[in-house]
Amino acid sequence: MPDSAPPTPSAVDTVRASLESRYSSATSLPTLSAMTSANGEENSMMATLRSLYLNPHTALAHTVQREDGTVTYAPGSRPYPPVRLLNPIEKKRVLVTGGAGFVGSHLVDRLMLMGHNVICIDNFFTGSKSNVAHWIGHPNFELIRHDVVDPILVEVDQIYHLACPASPVHYQSNPVKTLKTGFFGTYNMLGLAKRVKARFLLSSTSEIYGDPEEHPQKESYWGHVNCIGPRACYDEGKRVAETLAYSYQRQEGVDIRVARIFNTFGPRMNWNDGRVVSNFILQALKSENLSVYGDGQSTRSFQYVHDLVDGLLKLMNSDCDEPVNIGTQEEFTIDEFAQMVIDLVKKENGICESKVVYMDALQDDPQKRKPDTTKAKEWLDWEPQWKVIDGLRETVKYFKTQLEDEL
C-alpha cells in the first residue's frame, strides 16, 4: 500500500500557526530574575517599571505654580510604555481589585507590560488614580471606580482580589467597613469567578497568624489571634475571606489560589499609612526622630514589592491551590531597621539628624513575624531576588521625590 499522505492542517491549526508567527508568547513569565542579567544590568522591562514609580506624576507633564498653590497637567503629552504584542489566543482579561493601591498598581504595571487586557477596580479609599495614570486611555486598560462591597459583572479570565485597606491606620479607622470588605468584597468576587469561570487569587495576609507562637510561620499553623482586639477587623476579615474561598472551591468548584503576604514595602506606599517603612523613611528625610513603638526588639521580615508581584504571578499561573506564604527570610529587629533607614537617608541627603525615640507598645502588635517559604520555593520556584537594603534605597528615592514634588 502506498504511504498515506500527511494530514491536511485544519483551518484552526492554520490560524494558530499564523498567530504564533506574528505575536509574542505568554508561556514564560517575565519575573524579576529574568529582568536582570548576570552582571546586574536591567533590561528594558525593568527600566520601564522603574521609570513608572521613580518619576511619579510624569505620566502627565505638569507645571506647579507655587505662588497660588496650583498644578496644571498637560494631557496626552507622554507616550504609553511599550507592551508585549501577545498572541490573542494567550492574551488574558485580568481583573485586579484594589488595582490603584500600593501593591495593586505594581501588579497592574506588570500585567500591562506582559501584554494582557487589564481591568482595574478601586474605590480610591487608600488607592490613588495617580498610581495608574500612565495607563489611562490605553486600549488594553480600563479603570472603574467601584467598591467591591457591591457586586459587579465583567467578563474576565483571572481575578486578583487585592481590595482591602492593609495598614493599621486605615483598617482601624472604619473597622466595620474593613470587615464588610473582607467578607462581602470577597463574596462578590468569588461569585463573579463562579459565574464567568475565572481563576481567583485571594491576597491574604500574615496577620491571619496573629501574634504567632510558632516561628517561622508555616502555612499549616492555625494562628494565635485576638478576635476582639483593635486589629481583629483585618485579621478576622482575612481569615473569613480564606474560609469563603475554600468553601466556594469545595461547593462550587471555583479555581482558587491564596497568597499569604508578609510585610511588603516599596514605592507608592501611602505616606500616611502608619507603617514602619513609610514612617521611618519620611521621618528620616525630614530629620525628625523615628518613632518606635515598644522596646524596638520585636522583629519583622520585609520584602520588596517586585518580589511580591513575582510571587503573585507565579501562584496564579501554577497548579497550587493551597495557601502559600509570600515573604522574605531576612529578619530585622525594629531597632536595626530604623538604623538602616537613618544610614541610607544620610547617604542620600548627606545629612540626617534623626534619632530613635520609644513610644508605648501597640495592643496586639506581633512580637515576631517571619515566613517559612519552603512551599513557595518548592511549588512555585519562587524566592526573593531583592535584598532589603536595595529595595529601601529605591523607596527612599521615591519618597524623596514625593517630598520635593510636594504632590
C-alpha positions, 0 to 999 in steps of 0.5 A: 500500500502506498504511504498515506499522505500527511494530514491536511492542517485544519483551518484552526491549526492554520490560524494558530500557526499564523498567530504564533508567527506574528505575536509574542508568547505568554508561556514564560513569565517575565519575573524579576530574575529574568529582568536582570542579567548576570552582571546586574544590568536591567533590561528594558522591562525593568527600566520601564517599571522603574521609570513608572514609580521613580518619576511619579506624576510624569505620566502627565507633564505638569507645571506647579505654580507655587505662588497660588498653590496650583498644578496644571497637567498637560494631557496626552503629552507622554507616550504609553510604555511599550507592551508585549504584542501577545498572541490573542489566543494567550492574551488574558482579561485580568481583573485586579481589585484594589488595582490603584493601591500600593501593591495593586498598581505594581501588579497592574504595571506588570500585567500591562507590560506582559501584554494582557487586557487589564481591568482595574477596580478601586474605590480610591479609599487608600488607592490613588488614580495617580498610581495608574495614570500612565495607563489611562486611555490605553486600549488594553486598560480600563479603570472603574471606580467601584467598591467591591462591597457591591457586586459587579459583572465583567467578563474576565479570565483571572481575578486578583482580589487585592481590595482591602485597606492593609495598614493599621491606620486605615483598617482601624479607622472604619473597622466595620467597613474593613470587615464588610470588605473582607467578607462581602468584597470577597463574596462578590468576587468569588461569585463573579469567578463562579459565574464567568469561570475565572481563576481567583487569587485571594491576597491574604495576609500574615496577620491571619497568624496573629501574634504567632507562637510558632516561628517561622510561620508555616502555612499549616499553623492555625494562628494565635489571634485576638478576635476582639482586639483593635486589629481583629477587623483585618485579621478576622476579615482575612481569615473569613475571606480564606474560609469563603474561598475554600468553601466556594472551591469545595461547593462550587468548584471555583479555581482558587489560589491564596497568597499569604503576604508578609510585610511588603514595602516599596514605592507608592506606599501611602505616606500616611499609612502608619507603617514602619517603612513609610514612617521611618523613611519620611521621618528620616528625610525630614530629620525628625526622630523615628518613632518606635513603638515598644522596646524596638526588639520585636522583629519583622521580615520585609520584602520588596514589592517586585518580589511580591508581584513575582510571587503573585504571578507565579501562584496564579499561573501554577497548579497550587491551590493551597495557601502559600506564604509570600515573604522574605527570610531576612529578619530585622529587629525594629531597632536595626531597621530604623538604623538602616533607614537613618544610614541610607537617608544620610547617604542620600541627603548627606545629612540626617539628624534623626534619632530613635525615640520609644513610644508605648507598645501597640495592643496586639502588635506581633512580637515576631513575624517571619515566613517559612517559604519552603512551599513557595520555593518548592511549588512555585520556584519562587524566592526573593531576588531583592535584598532589603537594603536595595529595595529601601534605597529605591523607596527612599528615592521615591519618597524623596521625590514625593517630598520635593514634588510636594504632590 
